[in-house]
């Protein structure tokens, strides 16, 4: 309201000033009246500015609320781990402060401290499906259930101490506890074999394209299986062992639907920066997990995490039993979650004979993009095939 009055005062000031100037140049007698009213308007404006405490900076008047900065999603390297929600800082209300010199008011009794989380009762002859809530850690759950962190991780195939809200953890009683996984029998060092061969494309004379999908962390784009089935197209899936352990039913469906399956390591390490023996064991562990889930072997196809390799890594992969290390001709970069139109454009504009196209099960818009791009590629004369067909193996 004060702001409106001040605006009106400025308008009246301007009006009297104009009338006074016009009267001056026309040499009329009333010019001093206009100038007097102009001065009074100016005095009124100054009075309101300095004595009525008109604050333009209060929210809801002239200044908009400060912009809210979004925290970018960095993504999770570890499968199945969600980013924790941002915590709003506590804002103190200055109006709650006691005026100086007054007797302190009787304070209400402080809230009692939060109760300790209830114990988790796991029957000796039964199991408990425990749902993780905010504030839980593996250590606190283990303490409340009288278990060990190592056992909880073993039972739930956890590769780290990270858990997320809503995750279901299987807890076993001592009489039904599953036996610990047996260490695979130690194998003698295999005889030296030829290094794995890098393959980035098929025949440049054949109008064939292989669609390939990496599955490493989540299954948000698993609808791709329905899309491929709808168009009667077979593709190739490179699975990490951790993904196969986490989503065995999806892995099994890939094999049942007739798609090729390849090895993408167990924990997705960078081959160049990983000890060779550790890297080979990661490949073998992934192979065992994929076999368990799908019933088929991922040999002979291997794909390096991040596409990162060197001569030593190729030798290690070959020694692990994988003669072919599959790279790609065209990368959709769908893991960055581009729009459907961008993915389609990258495939359509870059398609050529013998292409190996890289996509990901974690691509949110990948299923819809593939649903639309398959008819486009077919109309361009391309036959969509598995790696086995593309490479004639």
For each residue, the residues with C-beta under 8 A, 3 or more apart:
1: 4 5
2: 5 6 48 52 54
3: 6 7 54 56 61 62
4: 1 7 8
5: 1 2 8 9 48
6: 2 3 9 10 45 48 49 54
7: 3 4 10 11
8: 4 5 11 12
9: 5 6 12 13 41 44 45 48
10: 6 7 13 14 41 45
11: 7 8 14 15
12: 8 9 15 16 37 41
13: 9 10 16 17 38 41 42 45
14: 10 11 17 18
15: 11 12 18 19
16: 12 13 19 20 34 35 37 38 41
17: 13 14 20 21 34 35 38
18: 14 15 21 22
19: 15 16 22 23 34
20: 16 17 23 24 31 32 34 35 37 38
21: 17 18 24 25
22: 18 19 25 26
23: 19 20 26 27 28 30 31 34
24: 20 21 27 31
25: 21 22
26: 22 23
27: 23 24
28: 23 31
29:
30: 23 33 34
31: 20 23 24 28 34 35
32: 20 35 36
33: 30 36 37
34: 16 17 19 20 23 30 31 37 38
35: 16 17 20 31 32 38 39
36: 32 33 39 40
37: 12 16 20 33 34 40 41
38: 13 16 17 20 34 35 41 42
39: 35 36 42 43
40: 36 37 43 44
41: 9 10 12 13 16 37 38 44 45
42: 13 38 39 45 46
43: 39 40 46 47
44: 9 40 41 47 48
45: 6 9 10 13 41 42 48 49
46: 42 43 49 50
47: 43 44 50 51 52
48: 2 5 6 9 44 45 51 52 54
49: 6 45 46 52 54
50: 46 47
51: 47 48
52: 2 47 48 49
53:
54: 2 3 6 48 49
55: 58 61
56: 3 61 62 63
57: 61 62 63
58: 55 61 63
59: 63 65
60:
61: 3 55 56 57 58
62: 3 56 57
63: 56 57 58 59
64:
65: 59
66:
67:
68:
69:
70:
71: 86
72:
73: 83
74: 83
75:
76: 79 80 81 82 83 217
77: 217 268
78: 81 159 160 162 217
79: 76 159 216 217 218 240 242 243 246
80: 76 164 167 217 218 246
81: 76 78 160 162 163 164
82: 76 164 165
83: 73 74 76
84:
85:
86: 71
87:
88:
89:
90:
91:
92: 96
93: 96
94: 97
95:
96: 92 93
97: 94
98: 102 104 105
99: 102
100:
101:
102: 98 99
103:
104: 98 107
105: 98
106:
107: 104
108:
109:
110:
111:
112:
113:
114:
115:
116:
117: 135 140 144
118: 144
119: 144 145 146
120: 128 130 141 144 145 171
121: 128 145
122: 126 127 128 145 146 147 171 172 173
123: 126 127 128 173
124: 173 174 175 176
125: 173 175 176
126: 122 123 173 176
127: 122 123 170 171 172 173 176
128: 120 121 122 123 145 170 171
129: 168 169 170 171
130: 120 141 145 168 169 170 171
131: 166 167 168 169
132: 136 141 163 164 165 166 167 168 169
133: 136 165
134: 165
135: 117 140
136: 132 133 140 141 163 165
137: 140 141 161 163
138: 141 142 149 152 153 158 161 163
139: 142 143 149 161
140: 117 135 136 137 143 144
141: 120 130 132 136 137 138 144 145 147 152 169
142: 138 139 145 147 148 149 151 152
143: 139 140 146
144: 117 118 119 120 140 141
145: 119 120 121 122 128 130 141 142 171
146: 119 122 143
147: 122 141 142 151 152 171
148: 142 151 152
149: 138 139 142 152 153 161
150: 153 154
151: 142 147 148 154 155 172 177
152: 138 141 142 147 148 149 155 156 158 169 171
153: 138 149 150 156 157 158 159 161
154: 150 151 157 180 181
155: 151 152 169 170 171 172 178
156: 152 153 169 170
157: 153 154 242 245 246
158: 138 152 153 161 162 163
159: 78 79 153 242 267
160: 78 81
161: 137 138 139 149 153 158
162: 78 81 158
163: 81 132 136 137 138 158 167 169
164: 80 81 82 132 167
165: 82 132 133 134 136
166: 131 132
167: 80 131 132 163 164
168: 129 130 131 132
169: 129 130 131 132 141 152 155 156 163
170: 127 128 129 130 155 156
171: 120 122 127 128 129 130 145 147 152 155
172: 122 127 151 155 176 177 178
173: 122 123 124 125 126 127 176 177
174: 124 177
175: 124 125
176: 124 125 126 127 172 173
177: 151 172 173 174
178: 155 172
179: 182
180: 154
181: 154
182: 179
183: 186
184: 187 284 288
185:
186: 183
187: 184 190
188:
189:
190: 187 193 319 321
191:
192: 319
193: 190 318 319 321
194: 197 318 323
195: 311 314 315 317 318
196: 302 314 315 317 318 322 323 324 325
197: 194 314 323 324 325
198: 309 314 325 327
199: 324 325 326 327 356 391
200: 326 327 328 329 356
201: 204 329 354 355 356
202: 206 208 210 353 354 355 356 390 391
203: 206 208 353 354 390 392
204: 201 352 353 354
205: 353 354
206: 202 203 353 354 383
207: 353 381 382 383
208: 202 203 353 354 382 383 384 385 389 390
209: 351 354 355 356 357 377 382 383 384 385 390
210: 202 235 236 355 356 357 384 385 386 387 389 390
211: 228 233 235 236 357 359 370 384
212: 235 236 237 238 262 303 326 328 356 357 358 359 387
213: 224 235 236 237 238 359 360 361 366
214: 237 238 264 303 358 359 360 361
215: 219 237 238 239 240 243 247 250 251 264 360 361 362
216: 79 240 242 243 264 268 305 360 361 362
217: 76 77 78 79 80 243 362
218: 79 80 361 362
219: 215 222 243 247 250 361 362
220: 361 362 363 364
221: 224 360 361 362 363 364 366 367
222: 219 225 247 250 361
223: 226 227 367
224: 213 221 227 228 359 361 366 367 370
225: 222 228 229 250 253 254 257
226: 223 229 230 367
227: 223 224 230 231 367 370 371 374
228: 211 224 225 231 233 234 235 257 259 370
229: 225 226 232 257
230: 226 227 371
231: 227 228 371 374 375
232: 229
233: 211 228 374 384
234: 228 257 258 259 260 384 385 386 389
235: 210 211 212 213 228 259 260 384 386
236: 210 211 212 213 259 260 261 262 301 326 386 387
237: 212 213 214 215 254 259 260 261 262 361
238: 212 213 214 215 261 262 263 264 301 303 326
239: 215 243 244 251 254 261 262 263 264 286 290 293 298
240: 79 215 216 243 244 264 265 266 267 268 286
241: 244 245 265 266 267 282 285 286 287 288 289 290
242: 79 157 159 216 245 246 266 267 268 289
243: 79 215 216 217 219 239 240 246 247 251 361
244: 239 240 241 247 248 251 286 289 290 292 293 294
245: 157 241 242 248 289 292 293
246: 79 80 157 242 243
247: 215 219 222 243 244 250 251 293
248: 244 245 251 252 292 293
249: 252 253
250: 215 219 222 225 247 253 254
251: 215 239 243 244 247 248 254 255 261 290 293 294
252: 248 249 255 256 293 294 295
253: 225 249 250 256 257
254: 225 237 239 250 251 257 259 261 294
255: 251 252 258 259 261 294 295 296
256: 252 253
257: 225 228 229 234 253 254
258: 234 255
259: 228 234 235 236 237 254 255 386
260: 234 235 236 237 301 386 387 388
261: 236 237 238 239 251 254 255 290 294 296 298 301
262: 212 236 237 238 239 298 301 302 303 326 387
263: 238 239 283 286 287 290 298 299 301 302 303 322
264: 214 215 216 238 239 240 268 286 302 303 305
265: 240 241 268 269 279 282 283 286 305
266: 240 241 242 282 283 285 286 289
267: 159 240 241 242 282
268: 77 216 240 242 264 265 305
269: 265 273 274 278 279 282 305
270: 273 274 305 306 308
271: 274 279 304 305 308 309 310 313 316 317
272: 308 309 310 313
273: 269 270 308
274: 269 270 271 278 279 282
275: 278 279
276: 279 280 312 313 316
277: 280 281
278: 269 274 275 281 282
279: 265 269 271 274 275 276 282 283 313 316
280: 276 277 283 284 316 319 320
281: 277 278 284 285
282: 241 265 266 267 269 274 278 279 285 286
283: 263 265 266 279 280 286 287 302 316 317 320 322
284: 184 280 281 287 288 320
285: 241 266 281 282 288 289
286: 239 240 241 244 263 264 265 266 282 283 289 290 298
287: 241 263 283 284 290 291 297 298 299 320 321
288: 184 241 284 285 291 292
289: 241 242 244 245 266 285 286 292 293
290: 239 241 244 251 261 263 286 287 293 294 296 297 298
291: 287 288 294 295 296 297 298
292: 244 245 248 288 289
293: 239 244 245 247 248 251 252 289 290
294: 244 251 252 254 255 261 290 291
295: 252 255 291
296: 255 261 290 291
297: 287 290 291
298: 239 261 262 263 286 287 290 291 301 302
299: 263 287 321 322
300: 321 322 323 324 393
301: 236 238 260 261 262 263 298 322 324 326 387
302: 196 262 263 264 283 298 317 320 322 324 325 326
303: 212 214 238 262 263 264 307 325 326 327
304: 271 307 308 309 313 317 325 327
305: 216 264 265 268 269 270 271 308
306: 270
307: 303 304 327 328
308: 270 271 272 273 304 305 313
309: 198 271 272 304 313 314 317 325
310: 271 272 313 314
311: 195 314 315
312: 276 315 316
313: 271 272 276 279 304 308 309 310 316 317
314: 195 196 197 198 309 310 311 317 318 325
315: 195 196 311 312 318 319
316: 271 276 279 280 283 312 313 319 320
317: 195 196 271 283 302 304 309 313 314 320 322 325
318: 193 194 195 196 314 315 321 322 323
319: 190 192 193 280 315 316
320: 280 283 284 287 302 316 317
321: 190 193 287 299 300 318
322: 196 263 283 299 300 301 302 317 318 325
323: 194 196 197 300 318
324: 196 197 199 300 301 302 391 393
325: 196 197 198 199 302 303 304 309 314 317 322
326: 199 200 212 236 238 262 301 302 303 356 387
327: 198 199 200 303 304 307 356
328: 200 212 307 331 356 357 358
329: 200 201 350 352 354 355 356 357
330: 346 347 350 351 355 356 357 358
331: 328 358
332: 338 343 346 347 357 358 359 363 366 369
333: 336 338 346
334: 337 338 343 359 360 363 365 366 369
335: 360 362 363
336: 333
337: 334 363 364 365
338: 332 333 334 342 343 365
339: 342 343 365
340: 343 344 365 368 369 372
341: 344 345
342: 338 339 345 346
343: 332 334 338 339 340 346 347 359 363 365 366 369 373
344: 340 341 347 348 369 372 373 376
345: 341 342 348 349
346: 330 332 333 342 343 349 350
347: 330 332 343 344 350 351 357 369 373 376 377
348: 344 345 351 373 376 377 380
349: 345 346
350: 329 330 346 347 355
351: 209 330 347 348 355 377 380 382
352: 204 329 355
353: 202 203 204 205 206 207 208
354: 201 202 203 204 205 206 208 209 329 390
355: 201 202 209 210 329 330 350 351 352
356: 199 200 201 202 209 210 212 326 327 328 329 330 387 390
357: 209 210 211 212 328 329 330 332 347
358: 212 214 328 330 331 332
359: 211 212 213 214 224 332 334 343 363 366 370
360: 213 214 215 216 221 334 335 363 366
361: 213 214 215 216 218 219 220 221 222 224 237 243 366
362: 215 216 217 218 219 220 221 335
363: 220 221 332 334 335 337 343 359 360 366 367 369
364: 220 221 337
365: 334 337 338 339 340 343 368 369
366: 213 221 224 332 334 343 359 360 361 363 369 370
367: 221 223 224 226 227 363 370 371
368: 340 365 371 372
369: 332 334 340 343 344 347 363 365 366 372 373
370: 211 224 227 228 359 366 367 373 374
371: 227 230 231 367 368 374
372: 340 344 368 369 375 376
373: 343 344 347 348 369 370 376 377
374: 227 231 233 370 371 377 378 384
375: 231 372 378 379
376: 344 347 348 372 373 379 380
377: 209 347 348 351 373 374 380 382 384
378: 374 375 381 382 384
379: 375 376
380: 348 351 376 377
381: 207 378
382: 207 208 209 351 377 378
383: 206 207 208 209
384: 208 209 210 211 233 234 235 374 377 378
385: 208 209 210 234 389 390
386: 210 234 235 236 259 260 389 390
387: 210 212 236 260 262 301 326 356 390 391 393
388: 260 391 392 393
389: 208 210 234 385 386 392
390: 202 203 208 209 210 354 356 385 386 387
391: 199 202 324 387 388
392: 203 388 389
393: 300 324 387 388
